[in-house]
Amino acid sequence: MNHLKNSVQLIGNVGKAPEFRQLEGGRMMTRFSLATNESYRNGRGQEITDTQWHSVVAWGKLAENMGKMLRKGSAVVIRGKLQHSSYENAEGLRRYVSQVVVNEFMVLNKGDREGSIP
């Protein structure tokens, strides 16, 4: 039950081609943005789509698999945890960052390499 304390699941589309790289020491990382959309009708009956953007990161073999399987526009389900951090920019201002750290994903696009990757 401990793993349920910080659990995120998102279904959306990759915003731009995932950035895959190997860091010093051989550790692999993939980073990308994920768009999730919700549609509703306002008081005038107009359909409104609300898009939220999420920063996503994956590490290790999972990062390598995501780097190979995902591209801009890919529909994907991700599961992971929410992580918050902060840093000081060049002007000395504190900046805050939130991202989803992936531990599992599944590609949804038909014709793509479908499947669940833990």
N, C-alpha and C positions, 0 to 999 in steps of 0.2 A: 504494500500500500504506500510505501515511502515514495515510489516513483510517480505517484499521482499528485504530489504536492506542487510540482512545477511542470506542468504538461501542456503543450500547445499542439494543436492540429490545424493546419491550414490547407485549403484547396484553392489553387489559383493558377496564374500563368507567369512564367519567367519573363521578367521585364526586359532584360538584355542578355546577351550571351554570357553564361557563367564564366567568371575569372578563376581559372585553375592554375595553381602554381605549387612548386615544391620549395619549401623553405629550407634555411640552413639546417643541417642535421638530417635532411631527408623527409621531414614531416610534410604531408600533403594537405592543401587547403583549397576549398572552392567557396567562392563568395558570389552572391547574386541578389537581385531584388525580386520580390514576388508580389504580384498584384492580386488582390482579392476584391470581388465585386458583389455588391448587394443592390438589388433593384426593389423599388417600392413606388407606389402611386401617391403623389402629394394631394392636398386638399382640392386641387383643380382637376384631378384625374390624370395628370401628366405622369408618365413613367420617368422616374429619376434613378440613375445609377450612381451609387457612391463607391468610389474606388479607394482602397487603402493600400499603401505600399509598405512592405515589410523587408527588413534586411535579414538575409539568411546566410549562414556559414556552416560548412561541414568539414570534418577533419579525417585524415587517414584514408583507408581503402574506400570508405563511403564517399569521401571527397573526390577520389579518382573516378569512381563509378558515375557520380553526378556530373563531373566534368565531361565524361564521354557520352552520356545519355541525354543530357539536357541542352536545349538551345533556346534562343529567344522565341517566346510564344508557346513553349511547351506547357501543356496542362499537367499539373503535378499535385500530389498530396504529400505533405511533409508532416512529420511528427518529431517533436523535440522538446526543448526547454527554452524558456525566455531568460536571457542574460542581459544584465545592465552593467555598464561601466562608464567611467568618465576619464577625461584627460584635459590637460591644459594646452591651448593652442599657442601659436607664435606670439599673439598679442597678450598672452597671460590670462585669457578668459577660460573659465571652466566650461567644457562641453560634455554633454551626456549622450550616450549611445545605447540603444536597445537593439538586440538582434535575437533571432531564433537560431539555436544551435541544433542542427538536425541529428537525429539518431536513426531515422527510418524514412524512406520515401518510396513513392510509386508513381510511375509515369502513366498518364491517362490518355494521351493522344493515340487515336487509332492510326495504325501504320507505323508508329514509333516502336521502339523496343519496349513493349509493355512488360511490367513486372514489378514485384515488390523487392526492394533491396534493403535489408536490415543494416 
